[in-house]
Amino acid sequence: MRVFLGLELPTHIRSQLVLQQFLLPVKRKLPPENFHITLVFLGTAQMPQLEALDEELSRLDVADFELRLEGLGLYGKGAPHNLHARVTPVPELLALNRKLMHLARGAGFTPEARRYSPHVTLSYLRPDSFNQAELEAAVARDMGFRSDAFTVSDIALFRSHLRPDGAEYDVLERYPLSVRGRDVKL
């Protein structure tokens, strides 16, 4: 099974993103239940790796922090393939990414080595599904997009199902960032 660690988005942030999608000239928009921020893509997982990762994540102790989305962007040189909302890369988010990369390696995963670029995908673009000049103009116009701030207090282990019409994501487990957020088991 394909898995990744990420952040779920609060309902009010999802609503703000749906409004942004409505304003953009693209045909294939991700459903709001698929909105998330990937922290670490882990790839295909075996049960021993997941058990080791669960053990590590259950001891995670990181302070909650504030996050917001600011501006829109495109990935793909020449022919864009991803339309997204940018995530403000606050130091706490970048530190969490580094910590989770370390824990993932310790659990036997080989996380992607590319530079971390936090974002929320709004649409995967196919060449025949948009007018590039219109899209670039819309993205430039909406660079002033700024979501409300929200508190990050936990992370999620997601499973990714690849389907012909796009990926679907299920939360397998949630982990509070801080030991203060956990139920105490006696």
C-alpha positions in Angstrom: 0.0 0.0 0.0 1.2 3.6 -0.8 1.4 5.8 2.2 2.4 9.3 3.3 2.4 11.5 6.3 0.5 14.7 6.0 -1.8 17.3 7.5 -5.6 17.3 7.3 -7.1 20.7 6.7 -9.9 22.2 8.8 -13.3 22.5 7.2 -13.2 26.3 7.0 -9.8 26.2 5.1 -11.2 23.6 2.7 -14.2 25.9 2.0 -11.8 28.8 1.2 -9.9 26.5 -1.2 -13.2 25.4 -2.9 -14.0 29.1 -3.5 -10.5 29.5 -5.1 -11.1 26.5 -7.3 -14.4 28.0 -8.5 -12.5 31.1 -9.7 -10.0 29.1 -11.7 -10.3 28.1 -15.4 -9.7 24.4 -15.0 -12.0 21.4 -15.7 -10.7 18.8 -13.3 -10.8 20.0 -9.7 -9.8 17.9 -6.7 -12.7 17.2 -4.3 -12.3 19.0 -1.0 -12.0 15.7 0.9 -8.7 15.1 -0.9 -7.2 18.4 0.2 -4.1 17.8 2.4 -0.5 19.0 3.0 2.0 16.2 2.4 4.8 16.2 5.0 6.7 13.1 3.8 5.8 10.7 1.0 6.8 7.2 2.1 5.9 5.1 -0.9 5.0 1.5 -0.8 4.9 0.2 2.8 5.3 -3.2 4.4 3.7 -4.0 7.8 7.0 -4.1 9.7 7.8 -0.6 8.4 4.3 0.7 9.5 4.7 -0.9 12.9 8.1 0.7 13.4 6.8 4.1 12.2 3.8 3.9 14.5 6.1 3.3 17.5 8.2 6.3 16.6 5.2 8.6 15.9 3.5 7.6 19.1 6.4 9.3 21.0 6.4 12.4 18.8 6.6 15.5 21.0 6.5 18.8 19.0 4.7 22.0 19.9 1.5 22.9 18.0 2.0 25.7 15.5 0.0 28.1 13.3 -0.1 27.7 9.5 -1.7 29.5 6.6 -2.0 29.2 2.8 -0.7 32.1 0.7 -0.9 32.5 -3.0 -1.3 30.0 -5.8 1.3 28.2 -8.0 1.9 25.9 -10.8 4.3 22.9 -11.0 5.7 21.8 -14.4 8.0 23.8 -16.6 6.5 24.7 -20.0 3.4 22.6 -19.5 2.0 22.9 -16.0 0.7 19.6 -14.5 -0.3 20.8 -10.9 -2.2 23.8 -9.7 -1.9 24.4 -6.0 -2.2 26.7 -3.1 1.1 27.5 -1.5 1.7 26.8 2.2 3.7 29.4 4.1 6.9 27.5 5.0 7.1 28.5 8.6 10.2 27.2 10.6 8.0 24.8 12.6 6.6 23.2 9.5 10.1 22.7 8.0 11.4 21.3 11.3 8.5 18.9 11.4 9.3 17.7 7.9 12.9 17.1 8.8 12.0 15.3 12.0 9.5 13.0 10.1 12.0 12.3 7.4 14.4 11.1 10.1 11.8 9.0 11.8 10.7 7.5 8.4 14.3 6.5 7.6 14.6 4.9 11.0 11.5 2.9 10.3 13.0 1.5 7.1 11.5 3.9 4.5 13.4 5.7 1.8 11.5 9.1 1.6 11.7 11.2 -1.5 14.9 13.3 -1.5 13.6 16.3 -3.3 13.4 19.7 -1.6 10.3 20.1 0.5 7.8 22.5 -1.1 4.6 22.5 1.0 1.4 23.0 -1.0 -2.2 21.9 -1.3 -3.1 20.5 -4.8 -6.2 22.0 -6.2 -6.1 20.4 -9.6 -4.0 17.9 -11.6 -3.8 19.4 -15.1 -4.0 17.5 -18.4 -2.8 19.3 -21.5 -6.2 19.3 -23.1 -8.1 20.4 -19.9 -7.1 24.1 -19.7 -6.0 27.2 -21.6 -2.5 27.9 -20.4 -2.6 31.7 -20.9 -5.9 32.0 -19.1 -4.7 29.8 -16.3 -1.4 31.7 -15.8 -3.4 35.0 -15.8 -5.8 33.6 -13.2 -2.9 32.3 -11.0 -1.2 35.7 -11.2 -4.5 37.4 -10.3 -5.0 35.1 -7.3 -1.5 35.4 -5.9 -3.0 37.6 -3.2 -5.0 34.6 -1.9 -4.5 34.2 1.8 -6.3 31.7 4.0 -7.2 32.1 7.6 -4.5 30.9 10.0 -5.1 27.5 11.5 -3.5 25.4 14.3 -1.6 22.3 13.5 -1.9 19.9 16.4 -1.6 16.5 14.8 -0.4 14.6 11.7 -2.0 11.8 9.8 -0.8 8.7 8.1 -2.6 8.5 4.8 -3.1 5.7 2.4 -3.2 6.6 -1.3 -5.5 4.6 -3.7 -4.7 5.3 -7.3 -7.8 5.2 -9.4 -8.4 5.9 -13.2 -10.2 9.2 -12.3 -7.6 10.3 -9.7 -6.2 9.4 -6.3 -8.3 8.8 -3.2 -6.9 9.3 0.3 -7.8 7.5 3.6 -6.5 8.4 7.0 -5.1 5.2 8.6 -4.0 6.9 11.9 -3.8 10.3 13.5 -0.9 11.3 15.8 -1.0 14.3 18.1 2.1 16.4 17.8 2.5 16.6 21.6 2.3 14.1 24.4 -0.1 16.5 26.0 -2.6 15.7 23.2 -2.6 11.9 23.8 -4.9 9.8 25.8 -3.0 8.4 28.8 -3.3 4.6 29.0 -3.0 3.2 32.4 
